[in-house]
Amino acid sequence: MKVVDIIARILVLIGAINWGTIGFFHFNLVNFFFGNTVVERVIYDIVGVAAIYLILRIRKNCCPSKRS
C-alpha cells in the first residue's frame, strides 16, 4: 500500500470520528482543538480531498476500464 493511501485512510478515519462525535454527542473535535479558525477549515478541506482520493482509488480498482 502506498504512503499516500495510508495517509488518506487516516485522514478519512479522523473525519469519520469527528462526524461520529458530532452525531452522538453534539461535540465537534476539530473545533474543540483548533477553534473556529482558518485551520479548522483547512483540516476539513484536507479530509475532504482525502475522501475524494479514496473514492477515485476504489473506483479505479473496482471498475477497470475495458480495453480491447
N, CA, C and O atoms as CSV, one atom per row, in Angstrom:
chain,resi,resn,atom,element,x,y,z
A,1,MET,N,N,0.841,-1.173,0.000
A,1,MET,CA,C,0.000,0.000,0.000
A,1,MET,C,C,0.894,1.247,0.000
A,1,MET,O,O,1.903,1.302,0.702
A,2,LYS,N,N,0.511,2.221,-0.782
A,2,LYS,CA,C,1.285,3.445,-0.892
A,2,LYS,C,C,1.128,4.299,0.359
A,2,LYS,O,O,0.123,4.213,1.065
A,3,VAL,N,N,2.124,5.114,0.618
A,3,VAL,CA,C,2.082,6.018,1.765
A,3,VAL,C,C,0.906,6.987,1.642
A,3,VAL,O,O,0.255,7.312,2.635
A,4,VAL,N,N,0.640,7.444,0.425
A,4,VAL,CA,C,-0.473,8.365,0.197
A,4,VAL,C,C,-1.797,7.698,0.578
A,4,VAL,O,O,-2.666,8.341,1.167
A,5,ASP,N,N,-1.954,6.423,0.248
A,5,ASP,CA,C,-3.170,5.696,0.607
A,5,ASP,C,C,-3.329,5.610,2.120
A,5,ASP,O,O,-4.429,5.789,2.641
A,6,ILE,N,N,-2.242,5.337,2.819
A,6,ILE,CA,C,-2.295,5.230,4.274
A,6,ILE,C,C,-2.676,6.574,4.893
A,6,ILE,O,O,-3.517,6.634,5.790
A,7,ILE,N,N,-2.055,7.646,4.411
A,7,ILE,CA,C,-2.373,8.980,4.927
A,7,ILE,C,C,-3.830,9.322,4.645
A,7,ILE,O,O,-4.516,9.858,5.515
A,8,ALA,N,N,-4.308,9.022,3.455
A,8,ALA,CA,C,-5.701,9.309,3.105
A,8,ALA,C,C,-6.653,8.532,4.003
A,8,ALA,O,O,-7.666,9.075,4.445
A,9,ARG,N,N,-6.344,7.276,4.278
A,9,ARG,CA,C,-7.206,6.480,5.152
A,9,ARG,C,C,-7.228,7.029,6.568
A,9,ARG,O,O,-8.283,7.073,7.200
A,10,ILE,N,N,-6.083,7.446,7.067
A,10,ILE,CA,C,-6.025,8.029,8.405
A,10,ILE,C,C,-6.843,9.314,8.468
A,10,ILE,O,O,-7.580,9.537,9.429
A,11,LEU,N,N,-6.717,10.154,7.454
A,11,LEU,CA,C,-7.480,11.399,7.428
A,11,LEU,C,C,-8.980,11.149,7.361
A,11,LEU,O,O,-9.757,11.836,8.024
A,12,VAL,N,N,-9.385,10.173,6.568
A,12,VAL,CA,C,-10.811,9.847,6.476
A,12,VAL,C,C,-11.320,9.275,7.803
A,12,VAL,O,O,-12.446,9.562,8.208
A,13,LEU,N,N,-10.507,8.478,8.472
A,13,LEU,CA,C,-10.898,7.975,9.796
A,13,LEU,C,C,-11.045,9.115,10.801
A,13,LEU,O,O,-11.976,9.113,11.606
A,14,ILE,N,N,-10.145,10.079,10.760
A,14,ILE,CA,C,-10.264,11.238,11.636
A,14,ILE,C,C,-11.572,11.977,11.356
A,14,ILE,O,O,-12.276,12.384,12.280
A,15,GLY,N,N,-11.887,12.144,10.080
A,15,GLY,CA,C,-13.149,12.792,9.712
A,15,GLY,C,C,-14.358,12.003,10.179
A,15,GLY,O,O,-15.343,12.582,10.637
A,16,ALA,N,N,-14.286,10.692,10.064
A,16,ALA,CA,C,-15.407,9.848,10.500
A,16,ALA,C,C,-15.589,9.927,12.014
A,16,ALA,O,O,-16.716,9.989,12.507
A,17,ILE,N,N,-14.487,9.923,12.742
A,17,ILE,CA,C,-14.581,10.033,14.201
A,17,ILE,C,C,-15.171,11.389,14.584
A,17,ILE,O,O,-15.997,11.477,15.492
A,18,ASN,N,N,-14.748,12.434,13.894
A,18,ASN,CA,C,-15.302,13.760,14.177
A,18,ASN,C,C,-16.804,13.799,13.915
A,18,ASN,O,O,-17.566,14.321,14.729
A,19,TRP,N,N,-17.233,13.242,12.772
A,19,TRP,CA,C,-18.664,13.221,12.477
A,19,TRP,C,C,-19.432,12.361,13.478
A,19,TRP,O,O,-20.577,12.665,13.815
A,20,GLY,N,N,-18.806,11.295,13.948
A,20,GLY,CA,C,-19.446,10.467,14.974
A,20,GLY,C,C,-19.649,11.225,16.270
A,20,GLY,O,O,-20.709,11.129,16.890
A,21,THR,N,N,-18.636,11.982,16.686
A,21,THR,CA,C,-18.801,12.756,17.919
A,21,THR,C,C,-19.829,13.873,17.746
A,21,THR,O,O,-20.535,14.224,18.692
A,22,ILE,N,N,-19.911,14.425,16.548
A,22,ILE,CA,C,-20.940,15.440,16.293
A,22,ILE,C,C,-22.325,14.802,16.354
A,22,ILE,O,O,-23.237,15.349,16.976
A,23,GLY,N,N,-22.482,13.651,15.712
A,23,GLY,CA,C,-23.788,12.993,15.669
A,23,GLY,C,C,-24.254,12.466,17.016
A,23,GLY,O,O,-25.417,12.636,17.382
A,24,PHE,N,N,-23.353,11.827,17.758
A,24,PHE,CA,C,-23.748,11.208,19.017
A,24,PHE,C,C,-23.757,12.177,20.196
A,24,PHE,O,O,-24.629,12.105,21.061
A,25,PHE,N,N,-22.780,13.085,20.224
A,25,PHE,CA,C,-22.600,13.917,21.415
A,25,PHE,C,C,-22.740,15.413,21.160
A,25,PHE,O,O,-22.595,16.210,22.087
A,26,HIS,N,N,-23.020,15.808,19.912
A,26,HIS,CA,C,-23.092,17.222,19.532
A,26,HIS,C,C,-21.810,17.947,19.944
A,26,HIS,O,O,-21.844,19.063,20.462
A,27,PHE,N,N,-20.681,17.280,19.699
A,27,PHE,CA,C,-19.377,17.822,20.074
A,27,PHE,C,C,-18.441,17.723,18.881
A,27,PHE,O,O,-18.205,16.633,18.359
A,28,ASN,N,N,-17.904,18.864,18.448
A,28,ASN,CA,C,-17.029,18.923,17.290
A,28,ASN,C,C,-15.578,18.910,17.764
A,28,ASN,O,O,-15.097,19.898,18.319
A,29,LEU,N,N,-14.882,17.797,17.548
A,29,LEU,CA,C,-13.493,17.662,17.989
A,29,LEU,C,C,-12.555,18.645,17.301
A,29,LEU,O,O,-11.686,19.230,17.947
A,30,VAL,N,N,-12.724,18.827,16.009
A,30,VAL,CA,C,-11.835,19.732,15.265
A,30,VAL,C,C,-11.991,21.154,15.786
A,30,VAL,O,O,-11.002,21.858,15.987
A,31,ASN,N,N,-13.216,21.568,16.001
A,31,ASN,CA,C,-13.463,22.903,16.544
A,31,ASN,C,C,-12.917,23.024,17.961
A,31,ASN,O,O,-12.410,24.080,18.339
A,32,PHE,N,N,-13.014,21.966,18.741
A,32,PHE,CA,C,-12.503,21.974,20.111
A,32,PHE,C,C,-10.992,22.181,20.129
A,32,PHE,O,O,-10.485,22.967,20.929
A,33,PHE,N,N,-10.265,21.481,19.250
A,33,PHE,CA,C,-8.812,21.571,19.237
A,33,PHE,C,C,-8.283,22.819,18.537
A,33,PHE,O,O,-7.263,23.370,18.953
A,34,PHE,N,N,-8.952,23.269,17.492
A,34,PHE,CA,C,-8.407,24.351,16.685
A,34,PHE,C,C,-9.254,25.619,16.704
A,34,PHE,O,O,-8.834,26.641,16.160
A,35,GLY,N,N,-10.419,25.578,17.309
A,35,GLY,CA,C,-11.281,26.748,17.334
A,35,GLY,C,C,-11.881,27.007,15.970
A,35,GLY,O,O,-11.604,26.299,15.001
A,36,ASN,N,N,-12.702,28.030,15.916
A,36,ASN,CA,C,-13.366,28.384,14.667
A,36,ASN,C,C,-12.426,29.295,13.873
A,36,ASN,O,O,-12.632,30.506,13.787
A,37,THR,N,N,-11.383,28.677,13.292
A,37,THR,CA,C,-10.351,29.435,12.599
A,37,THR,C,C,-10.171,28.910,11.182
A,37,THR,O,O,-10.862,27.988,10.749
A,38,VAL,N,N,-9.241,29.509,10.481
A,38,VAL,CA,C,-8.900,29.059,9.137
A,38,VAL,C,C,-8.320,27.644,9.192
A,38,VAL,O,O,-8.511,26.860,8.262
A,39,VAL,N,N,-7.619,27.318,10.268
A,39,VAL,CA,C,-7.025,25.991,10.420
A,39,VAL,C,C,-8.111,24.923,10.401
A,39,VAL,O,O,-7.944,23.872,9.783
A,40,GLU,N,N,-9.223,25.193,11.079
A,40,GLU,CA,C,-10.339,24.240,11.076
A,40,GLU,C,C,-10.831,24.004,9.653
A,40,GLU,O,O,-11.062,22.863,9.255
A,41,ARG,N,N,-10.988,25.058,8.904
A,41,ARG,CA,C,-11.457,24.959,7.516
A,41,ARG,C,C,-10.476,24.160,6.653
A,41,ARG,O,O,-10.884,23.345,5.826
A,42,VAL,N,N,-9.186,24.405,6.856
A,42,VAL,CA,C,-8.156,23.695,6.089
A,42,VAL,C,C,-8.191,22.203,6.421
A,42,VAL,O,O,-8.037,21.366,5.531
A,43,ILE,N,N,-8.391,21.871,7.686
A,43,ILE,CA,C,-8.466,20.462,8.073
A,43,ILE,C,C,-9.653,19.790,7.388
A,43,ILE,O,O,-9.520,18.683,6.867
A,44,TYR,N,N,-10.805,20.444,7.385
A,44,TYR,CA,C,-11.966,19.877,6.695
A,44,TYR,C,C,-11.686,19.714,5.202
A,44,TYR,O,O,-12.082,18.715,4.602
A,45,ASP,N,N,-11.013,20.681,4.609
A,45,ASP,CA,C,-10.679,20.591,3.174
A,45,ASP,C,C,-9.763,19.403,2.898
A,45,ASP,O,O,-9.978,18.654,1.944
A,46,ILE,N,N,-8.742,19.234,3.736
A,46,ILE,CA,C,-7.792,18.130,3.541
A,46,ILE,C,C,-8.483,16.781,3.700
A,46,ILE,O,O,-8.235,15.860,2.921
A,47,VAL,N,N,-9.343,16.658,4.699
A,47,VAL,CA,C,-10.079,15.405,4.903
A,47,VAL,C,C,-10.997,15.133,3.714
A,47,VAL,O,O,-11.121,13.990,3.275
A,48,GLY,N,N,-11.635,16.167,3.197
A,48,GLY,CA,C,-12.490,16.008,2.021
A,48,GLY,C,C,-11.728,15.558,0.787
A,48,GLY,O,O,-12.197,14.695,0.045
A,49,VAL,N,N,-10.562,16.137,0.566
A,49,VAL,CA,C,-9.724,15.741,-0.569
A,49,VAL,C,C,-9.280,14.289,-0.407
A,49,VAL,O,O,-9.242,13.538,-1.382
A,50,ALA,N,N,-8.942,13.890,0.827
A,50,ALA,CA,C,-8.548,12.501,1.084
A,50,ALA,C,C,-9.691,11.548,0.770
A,50,ALA,O,O,-9.469,10.471,0.218
A,51,ALA,N,N,-10.900,11.936,1.116
A,51,ALA,CA,C,-12.066,11.092,0.829
A,51,ALA,C,C,-12.287,10.960,-0.675
A,51,ALA,O,O,-12.561,9.866,-1.170
A,52,ILE,N,N,-12.169,12.056,-1.394
A,52,ILE,CA,C,-12.328,12.009,-2.850
A,52,ILE,C,C,-11.240,11.135,-3.467
A,52,ILE,O,O,-11.512,10.351,-4.376
A,53,TYR,N,N,-10.018,11.268,-2.981
A,53,TYR,CA,C,-8.911,10.437,-3.464
A,53,TYR,C,C,-9.229,8.951,-3.273
A,53,TYR,O,O,-9.030,8.150,-4.187
A,54,LEU,N,N,-9.722,8.585,-2.089
A,54,LEU,CA,C,-10.040,7.175,-1.828
A,54,LEU,C,C,-11.201,6.686,-2.688
A,54,LEU,O,O,-11.200,5.541,-3.140
A,55,ILE,N,N,-12.179,7.538,-2.912
A,55,ILE,CA,C,-13.299,7.165,-3.786
A,55,ILE,C,C,-12.783,6.869,-5.194
A,55,ILE,O,O,-13.184,5.883,-5.813
A,56,LEU,N,N,-11.904,7.717,-5.689
A,56,LEU,CA,C,-11.354,7.503,-7.030
A,56,LEU,C,C,-10.494,6.244,-7.079
A,56,LEU,O,O,-10.512,5.532,-8.084
A,57,ARG,N,N,-9.745,5.955,-6.021
A,57,ARG,CA,C,-8.929,4.734,-5.961
A,57,ARG,C,C,-9.825,3.493,-5.961
A,57,ARG,O,O,-9.539,2.514,-6.651
A,58,ILE,N,N,-10.903,3.539,-5.189
A,58,ILE,CA,C,-11.827,2.402,-5.151
A,58,ILE,C,C,-12.453,2.199,-6.520
A,58,ILE,O,O,-12.556,1.073,-7.006
A,59,ARG,N,N,-12.866,3.287,-7.133
A,59,ARG,CA,C,-13.484,3.195,-8.460
A,59,ARG,C,C,-12.499,2.614,-9.472
A,59,ARG,O,O,-12.878,1.797,-10.311
A,60,LYS,N,N,-11.244,3.033,-9.394
A,60,LYS,CA,C,-10.222,2.541,-10.327
A,60,LYS,C,C,-9.979,1.050,-10.122
A,60,LYS,O,O,-9.865,0.301,-11.092
A,61,ASN,N,N,-9.898,0.616,-8.860
A,61,ASN,CA,C,-9.642,-0.794,-8.561
A,61,ASN,C,C,-10.866,-1.671,-8.794
A,61,ASN,O,O,-10.740,-2.836,-9.173
A,62,CYS,N,N,-12.040,-1.115,-8.569
A,62,CYS,CA,C,-13.279,-1.880,-8.675
A,62,CYS,C,C,-13.731,-2.040,-10.125
A,62,CYS,O,O,-14.188,-3.109,-10.529
A,63,CYS,N,N,-13.603,-0.992,-10.882
A,63,CYS,CA,C,-14.165,-0.965,-12.234
A,63,CYS,C,C,-13.086,-0.593,-13.247
A,63,CYS,O,O,-13.081,0.531,-13.748
A,64,PRO,N,N,-12.188,-1.498,-13.555
A,64,PRO,CA,C,-11.163,-1.169,-14.541
A,64,PRO,C,C,-11.789,-0.923,-15.907
A,64,PRO,O,O,-12.790,-1.537,-16.275
A,65,SER,N,N,-11.177,-0.018,-16.637
A,65,SER,CA,C,-11.710,0.283,-17.953
A,65,SER,C,C,-11.547,-0.913,-18.870
A,65,SER,O,O,-10.566,-1.652,-18.779
A,66,LYS,N,N,-12.512,-1.095,-19.750
A,66,LYS,CA,C,-12.474,-2.227,-20.688
A,66,LYS,C,C,-11.685,-1.823,-21.912
A,66,LYS,O,O,-12.106,-0.954,-22.676
A,67,ARG,N,N,-10.546,-2.450,-22.096
A,67,ARG,CA,C,-9.714,-2.178,-23.270
A,67,ARG,C,C,-9.647,-3.407,-24.129
A,67,ARG,O,O,-9.420,-4.514,-23.642
A,68,SER,N,N,-9.844,-3.209,-25.393
A,68,SER,CA,C,-9.824,-4.355,-26.319
A,68,SER,C,C,-8.551,-4.369,-27.094
A,68,SER,O,O,-8.343,-5.254,-27.924
